[in-house]
Amino acid sequence: MQYQAVVRKFGPAHEVVGIERTPLPTLRRDQVRVRLLARSINPSDIITISGAYAGRTILPFIPGFEAFGVIEACGEAVYGLNPGTRVLPVRSAGGWQEFKDTDPIWCLRVPDALSDFEAATSYVNPMTAWLMLHNKIGLRPGMRIAVNAAASSIGSILIGLANAVGVEPVAIVRSEESRRRLRGRLETVIIDREDSDLAAGLAGRHGFDAVLDCVGGPRASVLADALKPGGHFVHYGLLSGQSIPNSFWSSHPDITFSFCHLREWVHSETMDNVQRAYSEVAAQIAANVIATEVREVFPLEQIGEALQAALPFRIGGKVLLASGGARLVL
């Protein structure tokens, strides 16, 4: 038997996610069973639970795109993985349960240098940040970039990875409290409380090579105005709850616009390339170049309280769901 967090109808996460006790299925001969030890709660989980992707989400389902564990058992047709191997099963959701059966090819190997909690926060945000900086904009010394929601977990990772190659971003935050939470080398910090704040803060700071936007809404156009011709606008989130206005594209015909969805990249790349990228990210975590703050930890059975604690995501630090035996530090 195992505990699973199950969604049987779409809606607010703290209202529709329930804990169920279910028997373990028979392990298929071509799969591995991962005993999950620690799991992150991410915006992508909450958005999926809300029904925003109802067209590609079949009810009922088990949420959780980011979870770390160890191989518990291997089917008789599985080679190259052994019980006890530390892995991130990344093909699909399903991390908010005690065990996950999956295809071994979709298990990323986790180095021993990472604690269990570091491992549980090493995939969604760090890999998305790596993908944007290295695949989308081709980060290199001397570039000028702007990052909004810069005090968020992924914002701090973007700053750390940029600093590692000598780039100091312009950080955009919503409050003085967020400003105080910022770490790393920055060109400047813009506090964007009111509609006019962002434009005023960017005045005289145009010619950016890239903008990394996870807020959306009408402020996207203000950010795009600050790009140089041909500059990259990478959109990867919608914290404002507002879509980028239709006028955005007609008024910015000379920029390079792209979305960034980690899941699409992982499913289109070879797993060898995904593992290489993950190993690079894990090395940056082990070297303390980037880090994710863990704000609170709850047992899986307290999923309701954990979901309430996780919001809003603008507040720094991750909320984790952990099982007995997970190790915070080495």
ROBAKOL-704782 format. One line per 10 residues: number of its first residue (from 1); for each residue x, y, z of N, C-alpha, C. Coordinates in steps of 0.2 Angstrom, whole numbers. Layout:
N
NUM	X,Y,Z,X,Y,Z,X,Y,Z ~ ... $
***
This chain:
330
1	4,-6,0,0,0,0,4,6,0 ~ 2,12,-3,5,18,-3,0,24,-3 ~ 3,29,0,-1,36,0,0,39,-7 ~ -5,42,-10,-5,46,-16,-9,52,-15 ~ -7,58,-18,-11,64,-18,-14,63,-25 ~ -21,63,-25,-25,62,-31,-29,68,-33 ~ -30,70,-39,-35,75,-41,-40,72,-45 ~ -46,73,-43,-52,70,-47,-56,75,-50 ~ -55,81,-49,-58,87,-52,-54,93,-52 ~ -54,97,-57,-50,103,-57,-53,108,-53 $
11	-48,112,-50,-50,118,-46,-44,120,-42 ~ -45,124,-37,-40,127,-33,-36,121,-29 ~ -30,121,-29,-26,115,-27,-28,112,-20 ~ -28,117,-15,-29,115,-8,-36,113,-7 ~ -41,113,-12,-48,111,-12,-49,104,-15 ~ -45,103,-21,-46,97,-25,-41,91,-24 ~ -35,93,-21,-31,87,-20,-32,84,-14 ~ -33,77,-14,-34,73,-8,-29,67,-8 ~ -28,65,-2,-24,59,0,-28,53,-1 ~ -26,48,-4,-29,41,-5,-24,36,-3 $
21	-26,30,0,-22,25,1,-23,19,-4 ~ -18,17,-8,-20,12,-13,-14,7,-13 ~ -16,1,-16,-11,-4,-16,-6,-3,-22 ~ 0,-6,-21,5,-5,-26,3,-10,-32 ~ 4,-8,-38,3,-13,-44,9,-17,-45 ~ 8,-22,-49,13,-27,-50,18,-23,-55 ~ 24,-23,-53,29,-20,-57,30,-23,-64 ~ 30,-19,-69,31,-22,-76,38,-24,-77 ~ 39,-29,-81,46,-31,-82,51,-26,-85 ~ 48,-21,-89,52,-16,-92,53,-9,-88 $
31	50,-9,-82,50,-3,-78,54,-4,-72 ~ 55,2,-69,58,2,-62,53,5,-57 ~ 54,3,-51,50,7,-46,54,11,-42 ~ 52,18,-41,56,23,-38,53,24,-31 ~ 56,23,-26,54,25,-19,55,33,-18 ~ 50,37,-19,51,44,-19,52,47,-11 ~ 57,51,-11,59,53,-4,57,61,-3 ~ 58,65,-8,56,72,-8,54,75,-14 ~ 49,79,-13,45,82,-19,44,89,-18 ~ 45,93,-24,44,100,-24,37,102,-26 $
41	34,108,-23,28,110,-26,30,116,-30 ~ 28,116,-37,30,121,-41,23,124,-45 ~ 24,130,-47,18,133,-51,15,129,-56 ~ 19,125,-60,17,121,-65,12,116,-62 ~ 13,113,-56,9,109,-53,2,112,-52 ~ 2,118,-49,-4,121,-47,-8,123,-53 ~ -5,125,-58,-8,127,-65,-12,121,-68 ~ -8,115,-68,-11,109,-71,-17,107,-66 ~ -17,107,-60,-22,105,-55,-28,110,-57 ~ -27,116,-58,-32,121,-59,-37,119,-65 $
51	-34,115,-70,-38,114,-76,-36,118,-82 ~ -30,122,-81,-28,126,-87,-26,122,-93 ~ -24,116,-92,-22,111,-97,-26,105,-97 ~ -33,107,-96,-38,101,-96,-38,97,-102 ~ -36,100,-108,-37,96,-114,-31,91,-115 ~ -26,91,-111,-21,86,-111,-20,83,-104 ~ -24,84,-100,-24,81,-93,-30,76,-92 ~ -29,70,-91,-34,65,-90,-35,64,-82 ~ -42,65,-80,-43,64,-73,-45,57,-72 ~ -44,54,-66,-40,57,-61,-33,57,-62 $
61	-28,61,-59,-21,60,-60,-18,62,-53 ~ -11,60,-53,-7,62,-47,-2,67,-49 ~ -2,73,-46,2,79,-48,9,77,-46 ~ 13,82,-48,20,82,-46,25,81,-51 ~ 28,86,-54,33,86,-60,40,85,-57 ~ 41,86,-51,48,86,-48,48,82,-42 ~ 52,76,-42,52,72,-36,59,68,-37 ~ 62,67,-31,68,63,-31,67,57,-27 ~ 70,52,-29,70,45,-25,76,41,-27 ~ 75,35,-24,80,29,-26,76,23,-29 $
71	80,20,-33,77,14,-36,75,9,-31 ~ 69,7,-30,67,2,-25,67,-5,-28 ~ 66,-6,-35,66,-13,-38,66,-12,-45 ~ 68,-17,-49,69,-16,-56,66,-22,-59 ~ 62,-21,-65,59,-27,-68,65,-31,-71 ~ 63,-37,-73,68,-42,-75,71,-40,-82 ~ 68,-36,-86,70,-34,-92,74,-27,-92 ~ 76,-25,-86,79,-18,-85,86,-19,-84 ~ 91,-16,-88,98,-16,-87,101,-9,-86 ~ 106,-9,-82,110,-2,-82,107,2,-75 $
81	102,0,-72,100,3,-66,100,-3,-61 ~ 101,-1,-54,101,-5,-49,97,-2,-43 ~ 94,-7,-39,91,-4,-33,96,0,-29 ~ 94,6,-26,98,10,-22,101,16,-26 ~ 100,16,-33,102,21,-37,98,28,-36 ~ 101,33,-35,98,40,-34,95,43,-41 ~ 89,44,-42,86,46,-48,81,52,-47 ~ 80,55,-53,74,59,-54,70,56,-60 ~ 64,54,-58,60,51,-64,56,57,-67 ~ 58,59,-73,56,65,-76,51,65,-82 $
91	48,59,-84,44,59,-90,38,63,-89 ~ 35,62,-83,28,64,-82,27,67,-75 ~ 20,69,-74,18,70,-67,18,63,-63 ~ 16,64,-57,16,58,-53,20,58,-47 ~ 23,63,-45,28,64,-40,25,64,-33 ~ 19,66,-33,16,66,-26,13,60,-24 ~ 17,55,-23,15,48,-21,22,45,-18 ~ 21,39,-15,26,36,-11,31,32,-16 ~ 28,29,-21,32,25,-26,29,27,-33 ~ 34,27,-38,32,29,-45,36,23,-49 $
101	31,20,-53,34,15,-58,35,19,-65 ~ 41,18,-68,42,22,-74,47,18,-78 ~ 48,21,-84,53,18,-89,60,20,-87 ~ 65,16,-86,71,18,-84,75,23,-88 ~ 73,24,-94,76,29,-99,75,36,-96 ~ 69,36,-93,67,43,-90,70,45,-83 ~ 74,41,-81,77,42,-74,84,46,-75 ~ 84,52,-73,91,55,-73,94,53,-66 ~ 101,52,-67,105,50,-62,107,56,-58 ~ 106,56,-51,108,61,-47,114,60,-43 $
111	119,64,-43,126,63,-40,125,63,-33 ~ 129,59,-29,129,59,-22,131,66,-19 ~ 134,70,-23,136,77,-20,130,81,-18 ~ 124,79,-20,118,83,-19,114,79,-13 ~ 112,83,-8,107,81,-3,101,79,-6 ~ 96,75,-2,90,73,-5,86,80,-7 ~ 86,85,-2,82,90,-3,85,95,-9 ~ 91,95,-10,94,98,-16,92,95,-22 ~ 92,88,-22,90,84,-28,83,86,-30 ~ 79,86,-25,71,87,-26,70,94,-29 $
121	75,99,-29,74,105,-31,79,107,-37 ~ 82,101,-40,87,102,-45,85,102,-52 ~ 78,101,-53,76,99,-60,72,105,-63 ~ 66,106,-61,62,111,-64,65,118,-65 ~ 66,121,-59,69,128,-60,76,128,-63 ~ 81,124,-60,88,125,-63,88,123,-70 ~ 85,118,-72,85,116,-79,81,120,-84 ~ 76,123,-81,73,129,-85,77,135,-86 ~ 80,137,-81,85,142,-81,91,141,-86 ~ 94,135,-85,99,133,-90,97,133,-97 $
131	91,130,-98,88,130,-105,87,137,-108 ~ 85,142,-104,84,148,-107,90,152,-108 ~ 95,151,-103,101,155,-104,106,152,-109 ~ 106,146,-110,111,142,-114,108,140,-121 ~ 102,138,-121,99,136,-128,95,142,-131 ~ 92,146,-127,87,151,-130,91,157,-132 ~ 95,160,-127,98,166,-129,106,166,-130 ~ 109,160,-129,116,159,-130,120,164,-125 ~ 119,163,-119,122,167,-114,130,167,-115 ~ 133,173,-115,140,174,-115,142,181,-112 $
141	148,181,-110,151,187,-106,149,193,-110 ~ 147,199,-107,146,205,-110,139,206,-112 ~ 134,201,-111,127,202,-113,124,206,-107 ~ 119,210,-109,114,213,-105,107,210,-105 ~ 105,208,-99,99,204,-99,95,207,-93 ~ 88,206,-93,84,208,-88,79,202,-86 ~ 78,202,-79,75,196,-76,69,199,-72 ~ 63,197,-73,58,199,-68,56,194,-63 ~ 52,195,-58,51,191,-53,58,188,-50 ~ 63,193,-50,70,191,-49,71,188,-42 $
151	67,189,-37,68,187,-30,65,180,-29 ~ 61,177,-35,58,171,-34,64,165,-34 ~ 62,159,-33,67,154,-33,71,153,-40 ~ 67,153,-46,70,153,-52,74,159,-54 ~ 71,165,-51,75,171,-52,82,171,-49 ~ 83,169,-43,89,168,-40,94,164,-44 ~ 91,158,-47,95,154,-51,97,157,-57 ~ 93,161,-60,95,164,-67,101,169,-65 ~ 100,173,-60,105,177,-58,112,174,-56 ~ 112,168,-53,118,164,-51,121,162,-57 $
161	117,159,-62,120,156,-68,123,162,-73 ~ 120,167,-73,122,173,-77,129,176,-74 ~ 129,176,-67,135,179,-64,141,174,-65 ~ 139,168,-66,145,163,-67,149,164,-73 ~ 146,167,-78,149,169,-84,151,177,-85 ~ 150,180,-79,151,187,-79,146,192,-81 ~ 140,190,-81,134,194,-83,130,196,-77 ~ 129,203,-77,125,205,-71,119,208,-73 ~ 113,204,-72,107,206,-74,104,212,-71 ~ 99,215,-75,94,220,-72,89,216,-68 $
171	88,217,-62,83,213,-58,77,217,-57 ~ 71,214,-58,64,217,-57,60,214,-52 ~ 58,217,-47,55,214,-41,49,219,-40 ~ 45,216,-35,38,220,-34,38,223,-27 ~ 44,222,-23,43,226,-16,50,226,-13 ~ 51,231,-8,57,231,-5,59,225,-1 ~ 54,221,1,56,215,4,59,210,-1 ~ 57,210,-7,60,206,-12,67,209,-14 ~ 68,215,-14,74,218,-15,79,215,-10 ~ 77,215,-4,82,213,2,84,206,1 $
181	79,202,-2,81,195,-3,86,193,-9 ~ 87,198,-13,91,197,-19,98,195,-17 ~ 101,191,-21,108,189,-20,112,189,-27 ~ 118,190,-27,122,190,-33,124,197,-35 ~ 127,197,-41,129,204,-44,124,206,-49 ~ 122,212,-48,117,215,-52,119,221,-55 ~ 116,223,-61,117,229,-64,113,235,-61 ~ 107,233,-59,103,237,-55,96,233,-53 ~ 93,236,-48,86,233,-46,81,238,-47 ~ 75,236,-51,69,240,-52,64,237,-48 $
191	61,242,-44,55,240,-40,48,242,-44 ~ 44,237,-46,39,238,-50,32,237,-47 ~ 30,242,-43,24,241,-39,18,244,-44 ~ 19,249,-47,13,253,-51,15,252,-58 ~ 9,253,-62,10,253,-69,15,257,-72 ~ 17,262,-69,22,267,-72,29,265,-70 ~ 30,261,-65,36,260,-62,41,257,-66 ~ 39,252,-70,44,248,-74,47,252,-80 ~ 42,256,-83,45,261,-88,49,266,-86 ~ 48,268,-80,52,273,-77,59,270,-75 $
201	59,264,-72,65,261,-70,69,259,-76 ~ 66,258,-82,70,256,-88,72,262,-92 ~ 70,267,-90,72,273,-94,79,274,-94 ~ 82,275,-100,89,275,-101,93,269,-100 ~ 89,263,-100,93,257,-99,90,252,-105 ~ 90,255,-111,88,251,-116,94,247,-120 ~ 92,243,-125,98,240,-128,99,233,-125 ~ 94,230,-122,96,223,-119,96,218,-124 ~ 101,213,-123,101,207,-127,96,203,-126 ~ 93,202,-120,88,197,-119,84,199,-113 $
211	77,197,-113,73,198,-107,70,191,-105 ~ 70,190,-99,67,183,-97,61,185,-93 ~ 55,183,-95,49,185,-92,44,180,-90 ~ 43,180,-83,38,175,-81,32,178,-78 ~ 31,184,-80,25,188,-77,19,189,-82 ~ 21,190,-88,16,191,-94,12,198,-93 ~ 6,198,-96,2,204,-95,5,210,-99 ~ 2,216,-98,4,222,-102,11,224,-101 ~ 14,222,-95,21,224,-94,26,221,-99 ~ 24,215,-102,28,212,-107,30,217,-112 $
221	25,221,-114,27,226,-120,32,231,-117 ~ 32,233,-111,37,238,-108,44,235,-108 ~ 44,229,-106,50,225,-106,53,224,-114 ~ 49,223,-118,51,222,-125,53,228,-128 ~ 51,234,-126,53,241,-128,60,242,-127 ~ 63,238,-122,70,240,-119,75,235,-123 ~ 72,231,-127,77,226,-131,80,230,-137 ~ 86,228,-139,89,230,-145,86,226,-151 ~ 86,229,-157,83,225,-163,87,218,-163 ~ 82,213,-164,84,206,-164,85,203,-157 $
231	84,207,-152,85,205,-145,80,199,-143 ~ 82,195,-138,78,189,-137,73,191,-131 ~ 66,189,-132,61,190,-127,59,182,-126 ~ 61,180,-120,59,173,-118,54,173,-113 ~ 48,170,-114,42,170,-110,41,163,-107 ~ 41,162,-100,41,156,-97,36,155,-92 ~ 32,160,-90,27,160,-85,22,165,-85 ~ 17,165,-81,11,170,-81,9,171,-74 ~ 14,174,-70,13,175,-63,7,181,-62 ~ 7,185,-67,1,190,-67,-6,188,-68 $
241	-6,182,-71,-12,179,-72,-15,182,-79 ~ -12,186,-82,-14,190,-88,-9,188,-94 ~ -13,186,-99,-9,184,-105,-5,191,-108 ~ 0,189,-112,3,195,-116,-2,198,-121 ~ -3,204,-121,-8,207,-126,-7,205,-133 ~ -12,205,-137,-11,203,-144,-7,209,-148 ~ -7,215,-145,-4,220,-149,4,220,-148 ~ 6,215,-143,13,215,-142,17,213,-148 ~ 15,208,-152,18,206,-158,19,211,-163 ~ 13,214,-165,13,219,-170,17,225,-168 $
251	18,227,-162,22,233,-160,29,231,-159 ~ 31,225,-159,38,223,-158,40,218,-164 ~ 40,220,-170,42,215,-176,49,214,-176 ~ 53,217,-173,60,217,-174,64,213,-168 ~ 60,209,-164,63,205,-158,62,198,-160 ~ 66,194,-156,65,187,-157,62,184,-151 ~ 56,182,-152,51,180,-146,51,172,-146 ~ 51,169,-140,51,162,-139,48,160,-132 ~ 44,155,-132,42,152,-126,47,147,-124 ~ 47,146,-117,51,141,-114,47,136,-110 $
261	47,130,-113,44,124,-109,48,119,-108 ~ 51,117,-102,56,112,-101,53,105,-103 ~ 47,104,-102,44,97,-104,45,96,-111 ~ 43,101,-115,43,100,-122,51,99,-125 ~ 55,102,-122,62,101,-123,65,94,-121 ~ 63,92,-115,65,86,-113,62,80,-117 ~ 56,81,-120,53,76,-124,55,76,-131 ~ 58,81,-133,61,82,-140,68,80,-140 ~ 72,80,-135,79,79,-135,81,72,-133 ~ 87,69,-135,89,63,-133,90,63,-125 $
271	89,58,-122,90,58,-115,97,58,-113 ~ 102,56,-117,109,57,-116,110,65,-116 ~ 107,69,-120,108,76,-120,105,79,-113 ~ 99,77,-112,96,79,-106,100,77,-99 ~ 103,71,-99,107,70,-94,113,74,-93 ~ 116,75,-99,122,80,-99,121,87,-96 ~ 115,89,-99,113,96,-96,111,96,-89 ~ 108,90,-86,107,90,-79,113,89,-75 ~ 118,85,-78,124,84,-74,128,91,-73 ~ 127,95,-78,130,102,-78,127,106,-73 $
281	120,106,-73,116,110,-68,118,107,-61 ~ 118,100,-60,119,98,-53,126,100,-51 ~ 131,100,-55,138,102,-53,138,109,-51 ~ 134,114,-54,133,121,-51,130,121,-45 ~ 125,116,-43,122,116,-37,127,114,-31 ~ 131,108,-33,136,106,-29,141,111,-27 ~ 143,115,-32,148,120,-31,145,127,-28 ~ 139,127,-26,135,132,-23,135,139,-27 ~ 136,137,-34,135,143,-39,127,145,-39 ~ 123,140,-38,116,141,-38,113,137,-32 $
291	108,139,-29,105,136,-24,97,137,-23 ~ 93,133,-20,86,134,-19,85,134,-12 ~ 82,139,-9,80,139,-2,74,135,-1 ~ 74,131,4,68,127,6,65,131,12 ~ 59,133,11,55,137,16,52,132,21 ~ 48,127,19,45,122,24,45,115,21 ~ 44,111,25,44,104,23,38,100,27 ~ 34,97,23,28,93,26,28,86,24 ~ 26,82,28,25,75,25,19,75,20 ~ 20,70,15,15,69,10,8,69,12 $
301	7,66,18,0,65,20,-3,72,22 ~ 1,77,23,-2,84,25,-2,89,19 ~ -4,86,13,-3,89,7,-7,96,7 ~ -13,96,10,-17,102,10,-14,108,14 ~ -11,106,19,-7,112,23,-1,114,19 ~ 2,109,15,8,111,11,6,115,6 ~ 1,114,2,-2,118,-3,-3,125,-1 ~ -6,126,5,-8,133,7,-2,136,9 ~ 3,133,12,10,136,13,14,138,7 ~ 13,134,2,17,136,-5,15,142,-8 $
311	9,145,-7,6,151,-11,7,157,-6 ~ 9,163,-9,10,164,-16,17,162,-18 ~ 18,160,-24,25,158,-27,30,164,-27 ~ 27,170,-27,32,176,-27,36,176,-21 ~ 34,173,-15,38,173,-9,43,168,-10 ~ 49,169,-8,55,165,-10,55,159,-6 ~ 58,154,-8,59,147,-5,54,142,-7 ~ 56,136,-7,51,130,-10,48,127,-4 ~ 42,125,-5,39,120,0,40,113,-3 ~ 42,108,2,43,102,0,39,97,3 $
321	37,91,0,34,86,3,39,80,4 ~ 40,78,10,46,73,11,43,67,14 ~ 47,61,13,45,55,16,51,54,22 ~ 49,49,26,54,48,31,61,45,28 ~ 66,48,31,73,45,28,76,50,24 ~ 72,55,21,75,60,17,81,64,21 ~ 86,66,17,92,69,21,92,76,18 ~ 92,81,23,92,88,21,99,90,19 ~ 104,88,22,111,90,21,115,83,21 ~ 121,84,18,126,78,18,129,77,24 $
***
